[in-house]
Structure formats: C-alpha cells, structure tokens
C-alpha cells in the first residue's frame, strides 16, 4: 500500500524480503487481538522518528483499535531513523524498556545491513508481547487494519 501513489516507490526490499515481513505481521496478528503495521519511507524530515511514528499512527487510524493495542514499526531508511510505537493499551503492559530493547535489536540487525530481517524479528517479538497481553479470541477478534507494508515517500 502506498500513501502517495503518484510518487515512484523505491524498492527497499526484494519481493522475498517483503513477503517475509508481511507474513510476520500476519503470523503475529493470528495470535492476538492487537494490530501491527510497518511503515517505511526514505526520510524523516523536520522531526524526531518517534514524533513521526505518532503522526503516522494517527494517519493510519491505528489509534482506533478496540483495545488500543496497535503497534507501528517505523523506519526512515536514508536518514537511519526508526521507532516502535505502541498505543496506550500495550504500552501500559510493556513500558518504555520493552520498546527500547526492540529498537536495540533492530539496530543490531541494521548494522549488519539486514534491514528486512531486523524488521521481521521486531514484528515477531511484538506479536509475542501482544499475544501474552492480548491473546486472540476467536469469537470477538478480527483483523482491523491491513497487513501490507506501507511505503511513504
């Protein structure tokens, strides 16, 4: 999914890498009522990565989930900025230390030039935390948001 369809999209990942990330999102969401999104863009201009993640979180309507348990994995590839932002429901359960640890794990993978695997692993970890705190209920849970990677400018 592209927010700016008229702009030519840079291919940050191979088709196989993209599918692995999307599959990680799908697998994570099968275990939880939570929602996970991945947003990739080239630059994070004029603001801090967490501020940009919050802005995108609202634009993507992730703040509208029933249990307030959406998580956005945000990466600005050329600016080397990233953030993992969780809505108030999951944030109350895991706290800042959890998000900081996820960022450190992602940075470790990025330092090996393994961007897709770093993102995929983060999504898997977030899925486990969401499963622990918000397990899937077959009677009430539904996929509230698309699973595709969102590419910005």
C-alpha positions in Angstrom: 0.0 0.0 0.0 1.3 3.4 -0.9 0.2 6.7 0.8 1.5 8.7 -2.2 0.7 6.5 -5.3 1.8 9.2 -7.8 5.4 9.0 -6.4 7.8 6.3 -7.7 8.4 3.9 -4.9 12.0 2.9 -4.2 12.4 -0.8 -3.7 14.0 -1.1 -0.2 13.4 -4.9 -0.1 13.4 -7.8 -2.5 10.0 -9.4 -3.1 11.0 -12.3 -0.9 12.0 -9.9 1.9 8.7 -8.0 1.6 6.7 -11.2 1.8 8.6 -12.3 4.9 7.8 -9.1 6.7 4.2 -9.2 5.6 4.0 -12.9 6.7 5.5 -11.9 10.1 2.7 -9.4 10.5 0.0 -11.9 9.6 1.5 -14.6 11.9 1.7 -12.1 14.8 -1.9 -11.0 14.3 -3.2 -14.6 14.3 -2.1 -14.9 17.9 -3.5 -11.6 19.3 -6.3 -9.0 19.1 -3.5 -6.5 18.5 -2.6 -4.9 15.2 0.9 -4.4 13.8 1.8 -2.2 10.9 5.1 -1.5 9.2 5.8 1.9 7.7 8.9 2.5 5.5 10.0 5.8 4.0 13.2 7.4 2.8 13.4 10.4 5.0 12.1 11.6 8.4 12.2 15.3 7.8 11.7 18.1 10.3 11.0 15.8 13.3 12.2 13.0 15.6 11.4 9.5 14.5 9.0 8.8 17.4 7.1 12.0 16.6 6.8 10.9 13.0 5.7 7.5 14.1 3.0 9.0 16.3 1.8 11.2 13.4 1.6 8.2 11.1 0.0 6.1 13.8 -2.9 8.5 13.8 -3.0 8.9 10.0 -3.2 5.1 9.6 -6.1 5.1 12.1 -4.2 2.8 14.4 -5.5 4.7 17.4 -9.0 3.4 16.6 -8.4 -0.3 17.5 -10.9 -1.7 20.1 -8.3 -2.5 22.8 -5.9 0.3 21.9 -3.2 -2.3 21.2 -1.8 -1.3 17.8 1.9 -1.2 17.2 3.7 0.7 14.4 7.2 -0.2 13.3 8.6 2.9 11.6 11.8 3.2 9.6 13.3 6.1 7.6 15.9 4.2 5.6 18.1 7.0 4.2 18.0 9.0 7.5 18.8 5.9 9.6 15.9 6.7 12.0 13.5 4.2 13.5 10.8 3.9 16.1 8.5 1.3 17.5 5.3 3.0 18.8 2.6 1.2 20.8 -0.8 2.5 21.6 -1.8 3.1 25.2 -3.2 -0.4 25.8 0.0 -2.3 25.0 2.3 0.4 26.3 0.8 0.2 29.7 1.6 -3.5 29.7 5.2 -3.5 28.4 6.6 0.0 29.2 9.5 2.0 27.7 12.1 -0.6 28.4 10.4 -3.1 26.1 10.3 -0.6 23.1 14.0 0.4 23.8 15.1 -3.3 23.7 13.2 -3.8 20.4 15.0 -0.8 18.9 18.4 -2.1 20.0 17.7 -5.5 18.4 16.6 -3.8 15.2 19.7 -1.6 15.2 21.9 -4.6 15.7 20.4 -6.3 12.6 20.6 -3.0 10.6 24.3 -2.7 11.5 24.7 -6.0 9.6 22.8 -4.5 6.7 20.0 -6.9 7.4 17.1 -4.5 7.4 14.3 -6.8 6.4 15.3 -9.4 9.0 15.6 -6.7 11.7 12.1 -5.5 10.9 10.7 -9.1 10.6 12.2 -10.1 14.0 10.8 -6.9 15.6 7.3 -7.8 14.3 7.6 -11.3 15.6 8.7 -10.1 19.1 5.9 -7.5 19.2 3.5 -10.3 18.2 4.6 -12.4 21.1 4.2 -9.5 23.6 0.7 -8.8 22.1 -0.2 -12.4 22.4 0.8 -12.5 26.0 -1.2 -9.4 27.0 -4.0 -9.6 24.4 -4.5 -13.2 23.3 -6.6 -13.9 20.3 -10.3 -14.6 20.9 -11.9 -16.4 18.0 -15.3 -15.2 18.9 -14.6 -11.4 19.1 -11.3 -10.6 17.3 -11.0 -9.5 13.7 -8.3 -8.1 11.6 -9.0 -4.4 12.0 -6.2 -3.0 9.7 -4.4 -4.1 6.5 -1.2 -6.2 6.9 0.8 -4.8 4.0 3.9 -2.7 4.4 3.1 0.9 3.9 5.7 2.8 1.9 5.8 6.6 2.2 7.9 9.0 0.3 
